[in-house]
């Protein structure tokens, strides 16, 4: 699968929906995150992570409601996805621009930790175009 393609987004979404421990976190943490990647081979790509009301979902398009928006260019997104740059370094250097309720990101760290194994599982089947 090509990184950020609709197939890639749908595969992440399928694995998120099937992960019972991640779904349980949806009863404890509420957040809507929109990720916007610009300058990708397919233009601008927007996808979301939505947690709350007892479920966690990942899919194409913006979060509704949106608490946080993250924007970055394709090449820095690839670097973060491949582990060549940490997300923290991307924030510090301005590669990731954040708007919205930043403290909510810290409150929902367990959800992001639950996503890590899913992204790792899909990475082996992902073409990052590098």
C-alpha positions as CSV (number, residue, x, y, z in Angstrom):
1,X,0.0,0.0,0.0
2,X,1.2,3.5,-0.7
3,X,1.5,5.7,2.4
4,X,-1.5,8.0,2.9
5,X,-3.4,6.3,0.0
6,X,-7.1,5.6,0.7
7,X,-6.2,1.9,0.9
8,X,-3.6,2.7,3.7
9,X,-6.2,4.9,5.6
10,X,-8.8,2.2,5.3
11,X,-6.4,-0.6,6.5
12,X,-5.5,1.5,9.6
13,X,-9.2,2.1,10.2
14,X,-10.0,-1.6,9.9
15,X,-7.2,-2.5,12.4
16,X,-8.3,0.2,14.8
17,X,-11.9,-1.0,14.8
18,X,-10.8,-4.6,15.4
19,X,-8.5,-3.7,18.4
20,X,-10.6,-4.3,21.5
21,X,-8.1,-2.8,23.9
22,X,-7.9,0.4,21.8
23,X,-11.7,0.5,21.5
24,X,-11.9,0.3,25.4
25,X,-9.9,3.5,25.5
26,X,-12.7,5.2,23.6
27,X,-14.7,5.0,26.8
28,X,-12.0,6.8,28.8
29,X,-10.6,9.4,26.3
30,X,-12.5,11.9,24.1
31,X,-10.6,13.6,21.3
32,X,-11.0,14.4,17.6
33,X,-7.8,14.9,15.6
34,X,-7.6,16.0,12.0
35,X,-4.3,15.3,10.2
36,X,-3.6,17.3,7.0
37,X,-0.7,16.3,4.9
38,X,0.2,18.7,2.1
39,X,2.4,18.2,-1.0
40,X,1.8,14.5,-1.2
41,X,1.9,12.7,-4.5
42,X,-1.9,12.8,-4.4
43,X,-2.1,16.5,-3.3
44,X,-3.5,17.3,0.2
45,X,-4.5,14.3,2.2
46,X,-6.8,14.6,5.2
47,X,-7.6,11.9,7.7
48,X,-8.8,11.7,11.3
49,X,-8.7,9.9,14.6
50,X,-11.8,10.1,16.7
51,X,-12.0,8.8,20.2
52,X,-15.0,8.9,22.5
53,X,-18.4,7.5,23.3
54,X,-16.9,4.1,23.8
55,X,-15.1,3.7,20.5
56,X,-12.0,4.8,18.5
57,X,-12.2,5.4,14.8
58,X,-9.6,6.2,12.1
59,X,-10.6,7.3,8.6
60,X,-10.5,9.7,5.7
61,X,-11.6,13.3,6.1
62,X,-11.7,15.6,9.0
63,X,-12.6,14.8,12.6
64,X,-16.1,15.8,13.7
65,X,-15.9,17.3,16.2
66,X,-12.3,18.5,15.7
67,X,-10.4,19.3,18.9
68,X,-6.9,19.4,17.3
69,X,-5.6,19.9,13.8
70,X,-2.1,18.9,12.8
71,X,-0.6,20.0,9.5
72,X,2.6,19.0,7.8
73,X,4.2,18.5,4.5
74,X,4.5,15.0,3.0
75,X,8.3,14.6,3.3
76,X,8.3,15.3,7.0
77,X,5.3,13.0,7.5
78,X,7.3,10.2,5.8
79,X,10.3,10.9,7.9
80,X,8.2,10.6,11.1
81,X,6.4,7.5,9.8
82,X,9.7,5.8,9.0
83,X,11.3,6.8,12.3
84,X,13.8,9.1,10.7
85,X,12.4,12.0,12.8
86,X,10.5,11.9,16.0
87,X,7.2,13.5,16.3
88,X,8.6,15.7,19.1
89,X,11.4,16.9,16.8
90,X,8.9,17.6,14.1
91,X,6.9,19.8,16.5
92,X,10.0,21.6,17.8
93,X,11.3,22.4,14.3
94,X,7.9,23.5,13.1
95,X,7.5,20.6,10.6
96,X,4.2,19.8,12.4
97,X,1.9,22.8,13.0
98,X,-0.7,22.3,15.7
99,X,-3.9,24.2,16.3
100,X,-6.7,23.6,18.8
101,X,-6.6,22.1,22.3
102,X,-3.0,21.0,22.7
103,X,-3.4,19.9,26.4
104,X,-5.9,17.4,25.3
105,X,-3.2,15.6,23.3
106,X,-1.4,15.0,26.6
107,X,-4.5,13.7,28.3
108,X,-5.1,11.2,25.5
109,X,-1.5,9.7,25.3
110,X,-2.9,6.2,26.0
111,X,-4.9,6.3,22.7
112,X,-1.7,7.2,20.8
113,X,0.2,4.4,22.6
114,X,-2.5,2.0,21.5
115,X,-2.1,3.1,17.9
116,X,1.6,2.4,17.8
117,X,1.3,-1.4,17.3
118,X,-1.2,-0.8,14.4
119,X,1.1,1.6,12.6
120,X,4.0,-0.8,13.1
121,X,2.0,-3.7,11.7
122,X,1.1,-1.7,8.6
123,X,4.6,-0.3,8.1
124,X,5.9,-3.6,6.7
125,X,3.3,-3.4,3.9
126,X,3.6,0.3,3.2
127,X,5.5,1.9,0.3
128,X,6.8,5.3,1.6
129,X,8.1,6.3,-1.8
130,X,11.6,6.8,-0.6
